[in-house]
Amino acid sequence: VTGDSGARMQWSHYFCNVVQRYQVAVEGWPDNMPFANLSQVSSARSDLEKLYLRWESKETKWKILTD
């Protein structure tokens, strides 16, 4: 979505290094799951599967920001 093949998710500096730099944001993140590095938040397979299905269905997605 950024057009930069070297772009990486940066949880600890998400706003500066992702949102401001690339003008994109994650939309539709589940309310019951902290917006953080998943390896530090949840190891429950069911949580990860639910999030995966949200990305697959585009319920959670990258949104290009406009002015």
PyMOL Python script that loads the backbone (N, CA, C, O; Angstrom):
from pymol import cmd

cmd.read_pdbstr("""\
ATOM      1  N   VAL A   1       0.819  -1.191   0.000  1.00  0.00           N
ATOM      2  CA  VAL A   1       0.000   0.000   0.000  1.00  0.00           C
ATOM      3  C   VAL A   1       0.871   1.267   0.000  1.00  0.00           C
ATOM      4  O   VAL A   1       0.426   2.322  -0.452  1.00  0.00           O
ATOM      5  N   THR A   2       2.101   1.164   0.503  1.00  0.00           N
ATOM      6  CA  THR A   2       2.973   2.340   0.568  1.00  0.00           C
ATOM      7  C   THR A   2       3.719   2.591  -0.732  1.00  0.00           C
ATOM      8  O   THR A   2       4.148   3.713  -1.000  1.00  0.00           O
ATOM      9  N   GLY A   3       3.873   1.558  -1.533  1.00  0.00           N
ATOM     10  CA  GLY A   3       4.687   1.667  -2.735  1.00  0.00           C
ATOM     11  C   GLY A   3       6.169   1.508  -2.446  1.00  0.00           C
ATOM     12  O   GLY A   3       6.986   1.592  -3.362  1.00  0.00           O
ATOM     13  N   ASP A   4       6.529   1.283  -1.197  1.00  0.00           N
ATOM     14  CA  ASP A   4       7.919   1.110  -0.775  1.00  0.00           C
ATOM     15  C   ASP A   4       8.114  -0.337  -0.336  1.00  0.00           C
ATOM     16  O   ASP A   4       7.606  -0.743   0.709  1.00  0.00           O
ATOM     17  N   SER A   5       8.845  -1.113  -1.124  1.00  0.00           N
ATOM     18  CA  SER A   5       9.039  -2.528  -0.799  1.00  0.00           C
ATOM     19  C   SER A   5       9.846  -2.720   0.484  1.00  0.00           C
ATOM     20  O   SER A   5       9.855  -3.814   1.048  1.00  0.00           O
ATOM     21  N   GLY A   6      10.512  -1.688   0.944  1.00  0.00           N
ATOM     22  CA  GLY A   6      11.284  -1.774   2.176  1.00  0.00           C
ATOM     23  C   GLY A   6      10.521  -1.323   3.411  1.00  0.00           C
ATOM     24  O   GLY A   6      11.062  -1.347   4.516  1.00  0.00           O
ATOM     25  N   ALA A   7       9.274  -0.915   3.236  1.00  0.00           N
ATOM     26  CA  ALA A   7       8.477  -0.442   4.377  1.00  0.00           C
ATOM     27  C   ALA A   7       8.222  -1.589   5.348  1.00  0.00           C
ATOM     28  O   ALA A   7       7.952  -2.717   4.938  1.00  0.00           O
ATOM     29  N   ARG A   8       8.312  -1.288   6.626  1.00  0.00           N
ATOM     30  CA  ARG A   8       8.086  -2.275   7.676  1.00  0.00           C
ATOM     31  C   ARG A   8       7.181  -1.675   8.747  1.00  0.00           C
ATOM     32  O   ARG A   8       7.185  -0.469   8.990  1.00  0.00           O
ATOM     33  N   MET A   9       6.403  -2.555   9.380  1.00  0.00           N
ATOM     34  CA  MET A   9       5.582  -2.119  10.502  1.00  0.00           C
ATOM     35  C   MET A   9       6.502  -1.820  11.675  1.00  0.00           C
ATOM     36  O   MET A   9       7.396  -2.608  11.985  1.00  0.00           O
ATOM     37  N   GLN A  10       6.288  -0.700  12.316  1.00  0.00           N
ATOM     38  CA  GLN A  10       7.084  -0.319  13.480  1.00  0.00           C
ATOM     39  C   GLN A  10       6.131   0.029  14.613  1.00  0.00           C
ATOM     40  O   GLN A  10       5.665   1.162  14.727  1.00  0.00           O
ATOM     41  N   TRP A  11       5.853  -0.959  15.441  1.00  0.00           N
ATOM     42  CA  TRP A  11       4.872  -0.795  16.502  1.00  0.00           C
ATOM     43  C   TRP A  11       5.237   0.318  17.471  1.00  0.00           C
ATOM     44  O   TRP A  11       4.380   1.123  17.836  1.00  0.00           O
ATOM     45  N   SER A  12       6.491   0.374  17.892  1.00  0.00           N
ATOM     46  CA  SER A  12       6.850   1.333  18.940  1.00  0.00           C
ATOM     47  C   SER A  12       6.847   2.777  18.451  1.00  0.00           C
ATOM     48  O   SER A  12       6.721   3.699  19.258  1.00  0.00           O
ATOM     49  N   HIS A  13       6.980   2.984  17.169  1.00  0.00           N
ATOM     50  CA  HIS A  13       6.963   4.337  16.610  1.00  0.00           C
ATOM     51  C   HIS A  13       5.980   4.402  15.442  1.00  0.00           C
ATOM     52  O   HIS A  13       6.262   5.011  14.409  1.00  0.00           O
ATOM     53  N   TYR A  14       4.831   3.769  15.621  1.00  0.00           N
ATOM     54  CA  TYR A  14       3.840   3.630  14.559  1.00  0.00           C
ATOM     55  C   TYR A  14       3.442   4.974  13.949  1.00  0.00           C
ATOM     56  O   TYR A  14       3.439   5.118  12.727  1.00  0.00           O
ATOM     57  N   PHE A  15       3.108   5.951  14.778  1.00  0.00           N
ATOM     58  CA  PHE A  15       2.609   7.212  14.230  1.00  0.00           C
ATOM     59  C   PHE A  15       3.678   7.928  13.403  1.00  0.00           C
ATOM     60  O   PHE A  15       3.414   8.346  12.276  1.00  0.00           O
ATOM     61  N   CYS A  16       4.864   8.068  13.952  1.00  0.00           N
ATOM     62  CA  CYS A  16       5.935   8.797  13.233  1.00  0.00           C
ATOM     63  C   CYS A  16       6.462   8.018  12.032  1.00  0.00           C
ATOM     64  O   CYS A  16       6.606   8.569  10.940  1.00  0.00           O
ATOM     65  N   ASN A  17       6.750   6.734  12.239  1.00  0.00           N
ATOM     66  CA  ASN A  17       7.445   5.961  11.208  1.00  0.00           C
ATOM     67  C   ASN A  17       6.543   5.265  10.204  1.00  0.00           C
ATOM     68  O   ASN A  17       7.019   4.771   9.182  1.00  0.00           O
ATOM     69  N   VAL A  18       5.262   5.220  10.479  1.00  0.00           N
ATOM     70  CA  VAL A  18       4.339   4.584   9.531  1.00  0.00           C
ATOM     71  C   VAL A  18       3.302   5.601   9.049  1.00  0.00           C
ATOM     72  O   VAL A  18       3.232   5.904   7.858  1.00  0.00           O
ATOM     73  N   VAL A  19       2.507   6.122   9.969  1.00  0.00           N
ATOM     74  CA  VAL A  19       1.410   7.022   9.588  1.00  0.00           C
ATOM     75  C   VAL A  19       1.938   8.295   8.929  1.00  0.00           C
ATOM     76  O   VAL A  19       1.541   8.628   7.812  1.00  0.00           O
ATOM     77  N   GLN A  20       2.821   8.997   9.608  1.00  0.00           N
ATOM     78  CA  GLN A  20       3.323  10.258   9.041  1.00  0.00           C
ATOM     79  C   GLN A  20       4.216  10.023   7.824  1.00  0.00           C
ATOM     80  O   GLN A  20       4.112  10.739   6.828  1.00  0.00           O
ATOM     81  N   ARG A  21       5.077   9.041   7.903  1.00  0.00           N
ATOM     82  CA  ARG A  21       6.033   8.814   6.808  1.00  0.00           C
ATOM     83  C   ARG A  21       5.360   8.348   5.531  1.00  0.00           C
ATOM     84  O   ARG A  21       5.666   8.848   4.449  1.00  0.00           O
ATOM     85  N   TYR A  22       4.433   7.378   5.649  1.00  0.00           N
ATOM     86  CA  TYR A  22       3.831   6.769   4.460  1.00  0.00           C
ATOM     87  C   TYR A  22       2.399   7.221   4.188  1.00  0.00           C
ATOM     88  O   TYR A  22       1.830   6.887   3.148  1.00  0.00           O
ATOM     89  N   GLN A  23       1.818   7.976   5.112  1.00  0.00           N
ATOM     90  CA  GLN A  23       0.437   8.442   4.966  1.00  0.00           C
ATOM     91  C   GLN A  23      -0.550   7.282   4.830  1.00  0.00           C
ATOM     92  O   GLN A  23      -1.449   7.308   3.990  1.00  0.00           O
ATOM     93  N   VAL A  24      -0.362   6.262   5.675  1.00  0.00           N
ATOM     94  CA  VAL A  24      -1.274   5.122   5.746  1.00  0.00           C
ATOM     95  C   VAL A  24      -1.541   4.811   7.218  1.00  0.00           C
ATOM     96  O   VAL A  24      -0.752   5.168   8.092  1.00  0.00           O
ATOM     97  N   ALA A  25      -2.661   4.144   7.479  1.00  0.00           N
ATOM     98  CA  ALA A  25      -2.999   3.753   8.844  1.00  0.00           C
ATOM     99  C   ALA A  25      -3.801   2.462   8.811  1.00  0.00           C
ATOM    100  O   ALA A  25      -4.483   2.164   7.830  1.00  0.00           O
ATOM    101  N   VAL A  26      -3.713   1.707   9.887  1.00  0.00           N
ATOM    102  CA  VAL A  26      -4.524   0.501  10.022  1.00  0.00           C
ATOM    103  C   VAL A  26      -5.921   0.931  10.431  1.00  0.00           C
ATOM    104  O   VAL A  26      -6.093   1.723  11.357  1.00  0.00           O
ATOM    105  N   GLU A  27      -6.908   0.407   9.740  1.00  0.00           N
ATOM    106  CA  GLU A  27      -8.315   0.719  10.016  1.00  0.00           C
ATOM    107  C   GLU A  27      -9.032  -0.576  10.386  1.00  0.00           C
ATOM    108  O   GLU A  27      -8.806  -1.611   9.759  1.00  0.00           O
ATOM    109  N   GLY A  28      -9.889  -0.524  11.391  1.00  0.00           N
ATOM    110  CA  GLY A  28     -10.700  -1.677  11.758  1.00  0.00           C
ATOM    111  C   GLY A  28     -10.025  -2.654  12.704  1.00  0.00           C
ATOM    112  O   GLY A  28     -10.387  -3.830  12.748  1.00  0.00           O
ATOM    113  N   TRP A  29      -9.043  -2.175  13.464  1.00  0.00           N
ATOM    114  CA  TRP A  29      -8.390  -3.042  14.444  1.00  0.00           C
ATOM    115  C   TRP A  29      -9.416  -3.389  15.520  1.00  0.00           C
ATOM    116  O   TRP A  29     -10.150  -2.504  15.960  1.00  0.00           O
ATOM    117  N   PRO A  30      -9.492  -4.647  15.956  1.00  0.00           N
ATOM    118  CA  PRO A  30     -10.502  -5.036  16.951  1.00  0.00           C
ATOM    119  C   PRO A  30     -10.332  -4.285  18.276  1.00  0.00           C
ATOM    120  O   PRO A  30      -9.217  -4.123  18.773  1.00  0.00           O
ATOM    121  N   ASP A  31     -11.445  -3.835  18.831  1.00  0.00           N
ATOM    122  CA  ASP A  31     -11.425  -3.075  20.086  1.00  0.00           C
ATOM    123  C   ASP A  31     -10.888  -3.883  21.263  1.00  0.00           C
ATOM    124  O   ASP A  31     -10.295  -3.324  22.185  1.00  0.00           O
ATOM    125  N   ASN A  32     -11.095  -5.192  21.229  1.00  0.00           N
ATOM    126  CA  ASN A  32     -10.707  -6.026  22.367  1.00  0.00           C
ATOM    127  C   ASN A  32      -9.260  -6.510  22.294  1.00  0.00           C
ATOM    128  O   ASN A  32      -8.841  -7.325  23.117  1.00  0.00           O
ATOM    129  N   MET A  33      -8.496  -6.020  21.321  1.00  0.00           N
ATOM    130  CA  MET A  33      -7.101  -6.426  21.181  1.00  0.00           C
ATOM    131  C   MET A  33      -6.218  -5.183  21.179  1.00  0.00           C
ATOM    132  O   MET A  33      -6.414  -4.280  20.366  1.00  0.00           O
ATOM    133  N   PRO A  34      -5.246  -5.136  22.088  1.00  0.00           N
ATOM    134  CA  PRO A  34      -4.352  -3.972  22.104  1.00  0.00           C
ATOM    135  C   PRO A  34      -3.648  -3.806  20.756  1.00  0.00           C
ATOM    136  O   PRO A  34      -3.237  -4.785  20.133  1.00  0.00           O
ATOM    137  N   PHE A  35      -3.518  -2.570  20.323  1.00  0.00           N
ATOM    138  CA  PHE A  35      -2.824  -2.280  19.074  1.00  0.00           C
ATOM    139  C   PHE A  35      -1.335  -2.239  19.388  1.00  0.00           C
ATOM    140  O   PHE A  35      -0.780  -1.191  19.719  1.00  0.00           O
ATOM    141  N   ALA A  36      -0.707  -3.394  19.277  1.00  0.00           N
ATOM    142  CA  ALA A  36       0.700  -3.533  19.648  1.00  0.00           C
ATOM    143  C   ALA A  36       1.272  -4.759  18.960  1.00  0.00           C
ATOM    144  O   ALA A  36       0.547  -5.532  18.335  1.00  0.00           O
ATOM    145  N   ASN A  37       2.575  -4.925  19.081  1.00  0.00           N
ATOM    146  CA  ASN A  37       3.251  -6.080  18.514  1.00  0.00           C
ATOM    147  C   ASN A  37       2.596  -7.348  19.062  1.00  0.00           C
ATOM    148  O   ASN A  37       2.588  -7.568  20.273  1.00  0.00           O
ATOM    149  N   LEU A  38       2.059  -8.162  18.195  1.00  0.00           N
ATOM    150  CA  LEU A  38       1.297  -9.334  18.628  1.00  0.00           C
ATOM    151  C   LEU A  38       2.146 -10.345  19.377  1.00  0.00           C
ATOM    152  O   LEU A  38       1.616 -11.090  20.202  1.00  0.00           O
ATOM    153  N   SER A  39       3.429 -10.394  19.121  1.00  0.00           N
ATOM    154  CA  SER A  39       4.283 -11.331  19.849  1.00  0.00           C
ATOM    155  C   SER A  39       4.417 -10.921  21.313  1.00  0.00           C
ATOM    156  O   SER A  39       4.827 -11.730  22.145  1.00  0.00           O
ATOM    157  N   GLN A  40       4.080  -9.689  21.633  1.00  0.00           N
ATOM    158  CA  GLN A  40       4.144  -9.216  23.013  1.00  0.00           C
ATOM    159  C   GLN A  40       2.767  -9.104  23.661  1.00  0.00           C
ATOM    160  O   GLN A  40       2.661  -8.928  24.874  1.00  0.00           O
ATOM    161  N   VAL A  41       1.727  -9.205  22.863  1.00  0.00           N
ATOM    162  CA  VAL A  41       0.370  -9.003  23.374  1.00  0.00           C
ATOM    163  C   VAL A  41      -0.360 -10.315  23.604  1.00  0.00           C
ATOM    164  O   VAL A  41      -0.912 -10.538  24.681  1.00  0.00           O
ATOM    165  N   SER A  42      -0.369 -11.173  22.613  1.00  0.00           N
ATOM    166  CA  SER A  42      -1.174 -12.388  22.695  1.00  0.00           C
ATOM    167  C   SER A  42      -0.486 -13.542  21.995  1.00  0.00           C
ATOM    168  O   SER A  42       0.038 -13.407  20.889  1.00  0.00           O
ATOM    169  N   SER A  43      -0.503 -14.667  22.662  1.00  0.00           N
ATOM    170  CA  SER A  43      -0.018 -15.875  22.013  1.00  0.00           C
ATOM    171  C   SER A  43      -1.166 -16.861  21.820  1.00  0.00           C
ATOM    172  O   SER A  43      -0.958 -17.994  21.387  1.00  0.00           O
ATOM    173  N   ALA A  44      -2.381 -16.416  22.145  1.00  0.00           N
ATOM    174  CA  ALA A  44      -3.550 -17.274  21.987  1.00  0.00           C
ATOM    175  C   ALA A  44      -3.848 -17.452  20.505  1.00  0.00           C
ATOM    176  O   ALA A  44      -4.080 -16.482  19.783  1.00  0.00           O
ATOM    177  N   ARG A  45      -3.840 -18.672  20.076  1.00  0.00           N
ATOM    178  CA  ARG A  45      -4.057 -18.955  18.657  1.00  0.00           C
ATOM    179  C   ARG A  45      -5.406 -18.427  18.184  1.00  0.00           C
ATOM    180  O   ARG A  45      -5.515 -17.930  17.063  1.00  0.00           O
ATOM    181  N   SER A  46      -6.424 -18.528  19.016  1.00  0.00           N
ATOM    182  CA  SER A  46      -7.756 -18.063  18.602  1.00  0.00           C
ATOM    183  C   SER A  46      -7.753 -16.554  18.332  1.00  0.00           C
ATOM    184  O   SER A  46      -8.401 -16.096  17.391  1.00  0.00           O
ATOM    185  N   ASP A  47      -7.032 -15.784  19.147  1.00  0.00           N
ATOM    186  CA  ASP A  47      -6.939 -14.334  18.907  1.00  0.00           C
ATOM    187  C   ASP A  47      -6.254 -14.049  17.582  1.00  0.00           C
ATOM    188  O   ASP A  47      -6.707 -13.206  16.807  1.00  0.00           O
ATOM    189  N   LEU A  48      -5.169 -14.749  17.328  1.00  0.00           N
ATOM    190  CA  LEU A  48      -4.424 -14.541  16.089  1.00  0.00           C
ATOM    191  C   LEU A  48      -5.242 -14.954  14.873  1.00  0.00           C
ATOM    192  O   LEU A  48      -5.197 -14.291  13.837  1.00  0.00           O
ATOM    193  N   GLU A  49      -5.987 -16.046  14.995  1.00  0.00           N
ATOM    194  CA  GLU A  49      -6.839 -16.493  13.888  1.00  0.00           C
ATOM    195  C   GLU A  49      -7.944 -15.479  13.600  1.00  0.00           C
ATOM    196  O   GLU A  49      -8.244 -15.203  12.439  1.00  0.00           O
ATOM    197  N   LYS A  50      -8.547 -14.926  14.647  1.00  0.00           N
ATOM    198  CA  LYS A  50      -9.595 -13.913  14.455  1.00  0.00           C
ATOM    199  C   LYS A  50      -9.034 -12.690  13.735  1.00  0.00           C
ATOM    200  O   LYS A  50      -9.664 -12.154  12.823  1.00  0.00           O
ATOM    201  N   LEU A  51      -7.853 -12.257  14.149  1.00  0.00           N
ATOM    202  CA  LEU A  51      -7.236 -11.104  13.506  1.00  0.00           C
ATOM    203  C   LEU A  51      -6.890 -11.422  12.056  1.00  0.00           C
ATOM    204  O   LEU A  51      -7.098 -10.594  11.170  1.00  0.00           O
ATOM    205  N   TYR A  52      -6.370 -12.603  11.817  1.00  0.00           N
ATOM    206  CA  TYR A  52      -6.051 -13.027  10.449  1.00  0.00           C
ATOM    207  C   TYR A  52      -7.303 -12.989   9.564  1.00  0.00           C
ATOM    208  O   TYR A  52      -7.255 -12.493   8.439  1.00  0.00           O
ATOM    209  N   LEU A  53      -8.406 -13.506  10.070  1.00  0.00           N
ATOM    210  CA  LEU A  53      -9.656 -13.514   9.299  1.00  0.00           C
ATOM    211  C   LEU A  53     -10.158 -12.099   9.035  1.00  0.00           C
ATOM    212  O   LEU A  53     -10.737 -11.836   7.981  1.00  0.00           O
ATOM    213  N   ARG A  54      -9.945 -11.191   9.975  1.00  0.00           N
ATOM    214  CA  ARG A  54     -10.335  -9.789   9.762  1.00  0.00           C
ATOM    215  C   ARG A  54      -9.521  -9.175   8.632  1.00  0.00           C
ATOM    216  O   ARG A  54     -10.068  -8.444   7.807  1.00  0.00           O
ATOM    217  N   TRP A  55      -8.199  -9.465   8.580  1.00  0.00           N
ATOM    218  CA  TRP A  55      -7.368  -8.958   7.482  1.00  0.00           C
ATOM    219  C   TRP A  55      -7.808  -9.581   6.162  1.00  0.00           C
ATOM    220  O   TRP A  55      -7.898  -8.883   5.152  1.00  0.00           O
ATOM    221  N   GLU A  56      -8.080 -10.869   6.155  1.00  0.00           N
ATOM    222  CA  GLU A  56      -8.499 -11.563   4.935  1.00  0.00           C
ATOM    223  C   GLU A  56      -9.814 -11.011   4.389  1.00  0.00           C
ATOM    224  O   GLU A  56      -9.977 -10.879   3.176  1.00  0.00           O
ATOM    225  N   SER A  57     -10.747 -10.689   5.275  1.00  0.00           N
ATOM    226  CA  SER A  57     -12.060 -10.184   4.850  1.00  0.00           C
ATOM    227  C   SER A  57     -12.046  -8.672   4.602  1.00  0.00           C
ATOM    228  O   SER A  57     -13.044  -8.096   4.169  1.00  0.00           O
ATOM    229  N   LYS A  58     -10.915  -8.047   4.880  1.00  0.00           N
ATOM    230  CA  LYS A  58     -10.735  -6.594   4.739  1.00  0.00           C
ATOM    231  C   LYS A  58     -11.537  -5.793   5.767  1.00  0.00           C
ATOM    232  O   LYS A  58     -11.748  -4.592   5.603  1.00  0.00           O
ATOM    233  N   GLU A  59     -11.981  -6.472   6.830  1.00  0.00           N
ATOM    234  CA  GLU A  59     -12.606  -5.763   7.950  1.00  0.00           C
ATOM    235  C   GLU A  59     -11.529  -4.925   8.665  1.00  0.00           C
ATOM    236  O   GLU A  59     -11.800  -3.832   9.163  1.00  0.00           O
ATOM    237  N   THR A  60     -10.311  -5.467   8.699  1.00  0.00           N
ATOM    238  CA  THR A  60      -9.126  -4.735   9.142  1.00  0.00           C
ATOM    239  C   THR A  60      -8.267  -4.560   7.906  1.00  0.00           C
ATOM    240  O   THR A  60      -8.052  -5.515   7.160  1.00  0.00           O
ATOM    241  N   LYS A  61      -7.773  -3.351   7.680  1.00  0.00           N
ATOM    242  CA  LYS A  61      -7.038  -3.091   6.436  1.00  0.00           C
ATOM    243  C   LYS A  61      -6.170  -1.853   6.582  1.00  0.00           C
ATOM    244  O   LYS A  61      -6.303  -1.079   7.530  1.00  0.00           O
ATOM    245  N   TRP A  62      -5.276  -1.690   5.613  1.00  0.00           N
ATOM    246  CA  TRP A  62      -4.507  -0.452   5.501  1.00  0.00           C
ATOM    247  C   TRP A  62      -5.352   0.572   4.767  1.00  0.00           C
ATOM    248  O   TRP A  62      -5.977   0.272   3.750  1.00  0.00           O
ATOM    249  N   LYS A  63      -5.360   1.774   5.295  1.00  0.00           N
ATOM    250  CA  LYS A  63      -6.095   2.867   4.667  1.00  0.00           C
ATOM    251  C   LYS A  63      -5.093   3.941   4.259  1.00  0.00           C
ATOM    252  O   LYS A  63      -4.252   4.352   5.059  1.00  0.00           O
ATOM    253  N   ILE A  64      -5.187   4.389   3.017  1.00  0.00           N
ATOM    254  CA  ILE A  64      -4.356   5.488   2.543  1.00  0.00           C
ATOM    255  C   ILE A  64      -4.989   6.784   3.034  1.00  0.00           C
ATOM    256  O   ILE A  64      -6.175   7.024   2.807  1.00  0.00           O
ATOM    257  N   LEU A  65      -4.210   7.608   3.697  1.00  0.00           N
ATOM    258  CA  LEU A  65      -4.710   8.866   4.246  1.00  0.00           C
ATOM    259  C   LEU A  65      -4.620   9.967   3.202  1.00  0.00           C
ATOM    260  O   LEU A  65      -3.680  10.016   2.408  1.00  0.00           O
ATOM    261  N   THR A  66      -5.588  10.827   3.215  1.00  0.00           N
ATOM    262  CA  THR A  66      -5.602  11.964   2.294  1.00  0.00           C
ATOM    263  C   THR A  66      -5.660  13.248   3.108  1.00  0.00           C
ATOM    264  O   THR A  66      -6.011  13.229   4.288  1.00  0.00           O
ATOM    265  N   ASP A  67      -5.319  14.342   2.485  1.00  0.00           N
ATOM    266  CA  ASP A  67      -5.315  15.638   3.185  1.00  0.00           C
ATOM    267  C   ASP A  67      -6.688  16.107   3.529  1.00  0.00           C
ATOM    268  O   ASP A  67      -6.846  17.177   4.117  1.00  0.00           O
TER     269      ASP A  67
END
""", "prot")
cmd.dss("prot")
cmd.show_as("cartoon", "prot")
cmd.util.cbc("prot")
cmd.orient("prot")
